[in-house]
C-alpha cells in the first residue's frame, strides 16, 4: 500500500469522524430544543390576597435555589428539582409580550433593613424564569446533559375574572342585578351620585364620565375597610390595567329601567352602548388573548382577612369566588368553551397569610377554603381540571412556639405585629373547618393580626422563609421536570 | 386542641408564658406513639426462661468463684507482706475497672441498638399522620441517633436547615427520608456490595473448604458493622451479634436460589452458565448470601422503615456487585451502578455526598 493511499484513507477517516461528531452535536442541539418546554403559570387573587409578595418571594427563592451547595435544599425542600439537586441554573428575565413584573424594586423593599411589603400591582404583568436542570429519564439523559423548562409567571387581578358573567347579560339585566345588590347588606349604606342618574336624561360625555367616576368611587368604598367586600362588578373599574387603556368603554353604571323604553340619545341608550363596548373591547379580549394562554393557575384567597372582616365580607368573598370559578369551567356548554378552549389543566386554590395562624390550623384553613369554593351540593364546579387546595404564606412573618400559659400547653405565634414595633406572642385562636356559623361570628373569635415582614439578612443568600410555597410550586410545575 | 379553646384569642401579656424546652411545636414527651410489641419477640419469650436461669446462675457461680478466689489470693498476699498486698489490690482494681468499662460500653451499645429499634417501630405510625405536630420529640431523637456518624452529622445539618416549624409530622419525615436517609442508604448499599464482592472472590479462590466459610463469616461481620456504623449505631462485637440475631428473628426478605442463576444468566448468557466452574458458582452463591445478610442488616439498622418505592432490591444489588466479576476486562470498582429511569435513591446519593 503506497503512502498516498494510506494518507487518503486517513483523511477520509478524519472527515468521517468529524462528520459523525457534527451530526452528534446537531442531534444533541435538536434534542435539547425538542425537550425544552415552556408554560405559562398565572397567579391571581382578589386584591390584598398577596399576589405581589407571592411572585416576589417565588422568583427570589427560585433564583437562589440554583446556587445552593450540594445537598442543600434552601427554602424549597419540597420542590423536587431542588430537593434532588437537579436544578443547574435559573435565569430570570422580563417577558417579551407583557409589562415586566417589578421584581427587583419589590425585592429591595422586602430585603431592606427595615423591610416592608411591596405595593400591590394593578394590571397584567409577568416575569420569566428559565430553569435549566439535569433530566432524570433514561431518554432525556441519553440525549442531553441538561434541558430547560421555561416558566412564564403572569400576575393579573382576580377582579377581572368577575366580569365573565357580564358577557351573558344584557345591560338591563346586569343593572337590575347590581341595583338589587347595592340595596342589600352593607352596600345600602353607601351613597353616590350614580344612584341619581336618570335613564331618560340626555346623554353627554361629561355626564357619562361623572357616572363612571361616581360608580368607581362606590366600588372602591365597597372594597376598602370597613366594608372589605370582594364581589365588585365590573372588576376592571377598580383595576383598569395599564394607563393607556381607553376609558370611554368604562363610562356606564347600573341604571334603573327607563319608563317606556329606551330612546336614542338618552343616558340609558348611551350606557347600553358603552356596556356592550366594555364587553367586546375589554372583557372578551382578556379571555381570548390572555386567559386562554394560561397552562396552570394559582388563585390566592385571603381567607384570614375575610374572617377578620366579618360575615358580610366573608359571604361576599364566597360570591366572588364562585363567580371567579366559572372562568375555570371546562364543561362543553360553558360560556368560556364557546369563547375558546381553556388550556388550564391544573388549578391551585391557596389560602394566603397562613402565617397569621398556628401551624396546627393549616389543615382547617384548607378545609375552610374548600368549603368556601364548593357549591351547595359540595361539588367543585371545575370539571376536568386537577384542583388542589393549600394554605400558604409567601413570606413567613411568625414563628410557632410551644408554651405553657395559664397551666395549659398551647402553641402561640411569635412575631412583630404591624405598627407594634417589638416581638410579641399571641394566641390566634382557631380556624373553623366549615363555614362559620352565626354563633361563630357572634363570639368574636376571629381576630387575626397582620405582621411586619421579618428582617432578612441579605448576605446569607438564604432566600425568603415561607410556608408551603415549595409545595405549591411542585404542584404547579413539578411534573415538567422528568 | 382540648382545653385550648378556653383561652381567648389575642395578644398574650409579655412574660405570661413559659417556653417548653426542646419543643418547636406540639412536641409531646419524646417517643409519643405507643410501641406495639413485636409479635415475634413475645412468641419466643416462654421457652427461653430456663435458658436465662441457667445463664444467670452459671454467671453468678463463675463470678462468685472468681471474686472469692481473688479475695483469698489478696488475703494470702497481705499475709506475706502489706506491700505485696497493695500491688495485688492495684492489679485487681485495674482489672475490675477495665471490665466495668467494657461491660458498660457493650451495654450502652446494646441500649443504643434497642433505641434504634423502638424508633423504627414508631416511624411506622408517624409516617401516616399528616397535619399533626406530635412527632418533634421523636424527630429530634432520630436526628440525635443519626448524627453520631460524621456523614450523618453533615446530613442532619442539612435536614435542620430545611425543616421549619410549620412542617407537619409527615413533612418532617419526608424531609428526613430524602435528605438524610437516602444518602445513608446508598452508603450502606455500597458497603454491602463490597462485602458481597469480597466474599464471592474469597469463596471462589479459597483452596480449602473450611477457609471460605471463615472468610464469609469474617467479612459478613465486618459488613454488618459497617452498615450499623453508617446509620449511627457505633457497633461493638456484642451488639453486632445481637443485631445478627435480630436480623434472623425478623427476616422478611425472601431469597431464592434462582437469584444466583439469574445473575449468572444475565452476565454470561444461558448457554455459558453451564460451562463455568462449580467453584465460581459457589463464589457467586456466597456473594448472594452476603448481600442478603447485608440487606437484613440495613433493614435492622435503618432508623425508619423503608417505604414501598425505595425498598432495596436484592437482585439489583447482587447484579451490581457481582456482575463486574463475571465480565472480564472491567475493574470491579469502576463500574457505576446501572440506573433505571425512575431510580431516585441513587441520584439522591450522588448529589448528597
Interface residues (C-beta under 8 A of the other chain):
Chain A: X70 X71 X72 X73 X74 X77 X78 X83 X84 X85 X86 X136 X137 X138 X139 X354 X355 X358 X359 X360 X362 X363 X396 X399 X400 X401 X402 X403 X404 X405 X406 X408 X409 X410 X411 X412 X417 X424 X425 X426 X427 X428 X429 X430 X445 X446 X447 X449 X465 X467 X468
Chain B: X1 X3 X4 X5 X6 X7 X8 X9 X10 X11 X12 X14 X16 X17 X18 X19 X20 X23 X24 X25 X26 X27 X131 X132 X133 X154 X155 X158 X161 X162 X163 X164 X165 X166 X167 X168 X171 X174 X175 X178 X179 X183 X339 X340 X341 X342 X344 X347 X348 X350 X351 X352 X353
